[in-house]
Structure formats: structure tokens, C-alpha cells
Amino acid sequence: QVQLVESGGGLVQAGGSLRLSCAASGRTFRSYVMGWFRQPPGKEREFVATISSSGDRTIYADSVKGRFTISRDNAKNTVYLQMNSLKPEDTAVYYCSTYILSRKVRYWGQGTQVTVSS
């Protein structure tokens, strides 16, 4: 079982910044590919960013490229999402997630609300 706990959400004005954190349980965190997803109000959940287990490779959705940065600290079992130049359309519940291939199971955190005011 993998437990993921997000934090760092809140209310921010357009143009501002927030840093989300996701703390993971388990001794094998360093082997997990981690991702961030978001669900805007009334919309489907969508991909935001992903990072390889070692942290050397990242992929971003076009909508956040150049503004968001995903990173991880394997010593702390934590993955981060630095969000800069926030826009009202970034308003959503943000979730961290990992897919464990050997178990064919995707794990999700409980989510953290990010609200960007115009």
C-alpha cells in the first residue's frame, strides 16, 4: 500500500506562485515514477507533469510548460510542484499519483485545492 499526502494548496492572485508537496509512504519511493494531475471545477481530471524515479526526466502538459516545475527528493520521500505565473485557469484540485506496474495499481492522494483569483 502506498499513501500519498498532498499539501501546499491555497488561494493566490493571478501571477503569483505556490509550491505543492506530496509526501509518500514506503521504502521504495525512489523506484516510483511520480506524477501530478489536476481536476478543474466541472471538468475531467487531467495530466500536469511527471518525473522519473531518479528525477532526471520530466514531462509537462503544454498548458503548464515553462511555468510549472516538478521535482523530487528521494531522501524525504517527497515530490514537489512549483507553480509560477499562475492563471485563473489553473484553479483545480491537484493530486499526486503513482502507478505501480508490478501491482497494476494507481495510487492517488486526497488532493489539495488551488484557487487562482483574477
Phi, psi and chi 1 to 4 in degrees:
 res  aa     phi    psi   chi1   chi2   chi3   chi4
   1 GLN       -  134.8 -175.0   75.2    3.2      -
   2 VAL  -115.8  126.8  177.0      -      -      -
   3 GLN  -108.7  132.9  -68.0 -173.8  -34.9      -
   4 LEU  -122.9  130.0  -56.3  171.8      -      -
   5 VAL  -128.9  114.6  179.5      -      -      -
   6 GLU   -88.6  154.0  -59.1   97.3  -25.2      -
   7 SER  -154.6  167.0   61.2      -      -      -
   8 GLY   104.7   -4.0      -      -      -      -
   9 GLY   -70.9  172.2      -      -      -      -
  10 GLY   164.8 -167.2      -      -      -      -
  11 LEU  -103.2  130.8  173.7   64.1      -      -
  12 VAL  -143.7  151.2   63.7      -      -      -
  13 GLN   -79.9  155.7  -72.0 -170.1  -30.6      -
  14 ALA   -55.8  137.6      -      -      -      -
  15 GLY    92.6  -11.6      -      -      -      -
  16 GLY   -83.6 -174.1      -      -      -      -
  17 SER  -133.1  152.7  -61.2      -      -      -
  18 LEU  -144.7  152.5  -78.6  174.5      -      -
  19 ARG  -122.9  120.9 -171.7  175.1   83.3  151.4
  20 LEU   -93.3  146.7  -54.3 -177.0      -      -
  21 SER  -124.4  150.9  -61.0      -      -      -
  22 CYS  -137.3  112.2  172.9      -      -      -
  23 ALA   -94.9  132.0      -      -      -      -
  24 ALA  -114.7  145.4      -      -      -      -
  25 SER   -87.0  167.7   65.4      -      -      -
  26 GLY   102.0  150.2      -      -      -      -
  27 ARG   -89.6   -4.0  -68.8  175.6  -69.9  178.2
  28 THR  -111.5   24.3   54.5      -      -      -
  29 PHE   -54.3  -37.9  173.4   79.8      -      -
  30 ARG   -65.6  -10.4   63.6 -178.1   65.7 -111.3
  31 SER   -97.6   -4.1   68.4      -      -      -
  32 TYR   -90.4  135.0  -57.6  157.9      -      -
  33 VAL   -77.8  129.8  173.5      -      -      -
  34 MET  -114.3  150.2  -62.4  -63.0  -60.9      -
  35 GLY  -141.7  159.1      -      -      -      -
  36 TRP  -116.2  137.4  -75.3   96.1      -      -
  37 PHE  -129.3  165.9  -66.0   74.7      -      -
  38 ARG  -146.0  154.6   66.6 -173.5 -177.9 -174.6
  39 GLN  -129.7  102.5 -173.4  163.0   15.0      -
  40 PRO   -68.1  159.0  -17.9   31.7      -      -
  41 PRO   -58.8  128.1   -2.0   -0.4      -      -
  42 GLY    75.0    9.3      -      -      -      -
  43 LYS  -124.5  171.5  -63.6 -175.5  177.8 -179.9
  44 GLU   -75.3  157.0  -61.4  -76.8  -43.9      -
  45 ARG   -67.1  140.2 -165.9  171.3  -62.0 -171.5
  46 GLU  -133.7  154.3   62.3 -173.6   26.6      -
  47 PHE   -71.9  141.1  165.7   76.9      -      -
  48 VAL  -115.7  -55.0  175.1      -      -      -
  49 ALA  -162.8  156.8      -      -      -      -
  50 THR  -140.9  155.4 -171.6      -      -      -
  51 ILE  -138.4  139.7 -173.0  166.5      -      -
  52 SER   -68.2  168.3   62.4      -      -      -
  53 SER   -61.0  -35.6   56.7      -      -      -
  54 SER   -88.3  -12.5   62.9      -      -      -
  55 GLY    88.6    4.5      -      -      -      -
  56 ASP   -89.0   -9.1   61.3  -18.4      -      -
  57 ARG  -130.4  135.7  -73.0  171.4  -69.6  155.3
  58 THR  -135.5  152.8   56.6      -      -      -
  59 ILE  -137.1  140.5  -60.9  172.9      -      -
  60 TYR  -127.9  151.1  -63.8   92.0      -      -
  61 ALA   -68.5  147.7      -      -      -      -
  62 ASP   -57.4  -33.1  -72.8  -16.3      -      -
  63 SER   -68.4  -18.6   58.1      -      -      -
  64 VAL  -118.1   -6.1  -53.3      -      -      -
  65 LYS   -57.8  132.8 -152.0  171.5  -69.8 -175.5
  66 GLY    87.7  -12.8      -      -      -      -
  67 ARG  -115.2  -34.4  -60.5 -172.9  -61.4  120.9
  68 PHE  -107.7  148.5  -70.3   11.2      -      -
  69 THR  -134.3  124.6  -57.9      -      -      -
  70 ILE   -96.7  140.2 -171.9  170.9      -      -
  71 SER  -150.1  171.0   62.2      -      -      -
  72 ARG  -148.5  155.4   66.4 -169.1  -63.8  159.1
  73 ASP  -127.5   99.8 -174.9  -21.8      -      -
  74 ASN   -67.1  -24.6  -75.0  -15.7      -      -
  75 ALA   -69.4  -24.8      -      -      -      -
  76 LYS  -106.8    3.5  -64.5 -177.7  178.0  179.1
  77 ASN    53.5   42.5  -82.8   21.9      -      -
  78 THR  -134.5  140.3  -58.0      -      -      -
  79 VAL  -118.7  146.0   62.1      -      -      -
  80 TYR  -122.8  157.4  -56.2   97.9      -      -
  81 LEU  -135.1  105.7 -173.8   67.8      -      -
  82 GLN   -86.3  123.0  177.0   67.2   41.8      -
  83 MET  -118.0  115.7  -54.9 -174.3  -64.5      -
  84 ASN  -116.2  164.3  -62.1  -31.1      -      -
  85 SER    48.8   48.1  -58.0      -      -      -
  86 LEU   -64.5  145.9  -77.3  161.1      -      -
  87 LYS  -120.7  156.6  -55.4  174.4 -178.6  179.5
  88 PRO   -55.4  -32.3  -29.5   36.6      -      -
  89 GLU   -72.6   -5.5   51.2  -96.3   43.4      -
  90 ASP   -83.3   -5.8  -65.8  -41.3      -      -
  91 THR   -60.0  125.0  -66.0      -      -      -
  92 ALA  -177.2  169.5      -      -      -      -
  93 VAL   -89.5  127.0  178.3      -      -      -
  94 TYR  -103.1  133.0  -77.0   72.2      -      -
  95 TYR  -123.3  140.4  -61.0   89.2      -      -
  96 CYS   -98.6  156.5   71.2      -      -      -
  97 SER  -156.5  154.7  178.9      -      -      -
  98 THR  -144.6  147.6 -172.8      -      -      -
  99 TYR  -112.8  120.4 -179.8   75.3      -      -
 100 ILE   -94.9  106.1  -53.2  -61.2      -      -
 101 LEU   -60.8  -41.6 -174.8   60.8      -      -
 102 SER   -64.3  -26.4   60.4      -      -      -
 103 ARG  -102.2   -9.4  -54.1  173.9 -162.5  170.9
 104 LYS    52.5   44.8  -66.3 -173.8  173.6   60.8
 105 VAL  -132.0  135.9  174.3      -      -      -
 106 ARG  -103.8  133.0  176.9  170.4  -72.1  -78.6
 107 TYR  -107.4  144.2  -66.3   94.0      -      -
 108 TRP  -127.3  148.5  -62.8   93.7      -      -
 109 GLY   -81.0 -177.6      -      -      -      -
 110 GLN   -82.7  -14.8   83.6  -71.6   -7.2      -
 111 GLY    94.2  153.4      -      -      -      -
 112 THR  -137.1  134.7 -174.8      -      -      -
 113 GLN   -81.6  130.9  176.6   70.9   47.3      -
 114 VAL  -119.4  124.0  171.4      -      -      -
 115 THR  -123.9  124.8  -57.7      -      -      -
 116 VAL  -112.9  118.4 -175.8      -      -      -
 117 SER   -93.2  148.1   63.5      -      -      -
 118 SER   -90.8      -   56.3      -      -      -
